[in-house]
Structure formats: structure tokens, C-alpha cells
């Protein structure tokens, strides 16, 4: 009897824990893959904490970096740690290009829905999250990919 009860609870837990993300995202998938050399790319601004760069072309360092509708990819260096993050430069709700609010506070804003995304807080704005890309560190560069 006890084994049946444990089996039932385990099955119920697995059934309820599976599901979609609680964050809304309407951006269609597009392959993103490119390298960033912080010591030379983007006029060396990514060498200082709290700085933001947006890829401006689809072939940054030979890769594909234009994102949805050529909006680009936001690459930023975190304030508190010596790490980097990369996000789609597209609002996940309205699919419009994001504007950088202020380079010193790591925020991006959508001009259509007026949401302000905190890049140093996983790209969150309430129940909406920016599409984040994977960062794979190497010795002198890192790779941004999805």
C-alpha cells in the first residue's frame, strides 16, 4: 500500500512539474552564433563592467548575429561579476527593436510597450523575459550561440 502511494505521488509530481516556461516569448527561432573578442571588438567597451554592445551586422566575426529581423544581439558585461550575457535585441511581446536605456545601468527598453528589461537580472521585466543566448568562454574570446 505504501509503495503505491509513493509511486502515485512521484508520478503526480512529474506530471505537474513538466510544462512550458512561465515567461512569455513570441520571437521566432533564428540561429545565432558568433565570437566576441572583448579586447578588440566594439571599441573595447566590453572590457569594463556594466557596458553594453549591440551587434550591428549579420556577419560579426564571420558568424550569424543579426537575430530576429536584423535587430542584432545585445552583449553586456555584468556589473557584479566578471561574466558576460547576451540577449536578443527584440521585445519578446511586440517584436520591435529594443533601445539601450543607459549603458551604466544595463537596461533595454521597448518603445512600443514601454517595458524596461533589466539585463543584469536575466533580462526580466515582470513575467516577460528577453531571449537569452548561451555564452561559451574561451581563453581570449567567448562564443554567443543558441
Secondary structure, DSSP 8 states (H G I E B T S, - for coil): -HHHHHHHHHHHHHHHH----SSB--------EEEE-TTTGGGGGGGSTT-EEE--STTGGGSB---GGG--EEEEE-SSSS-EEEEESB-TTT--BEEEEETTTTEEEETTT--EEEGGGTTEETTEE--EEEEEE-SS-EEEE-
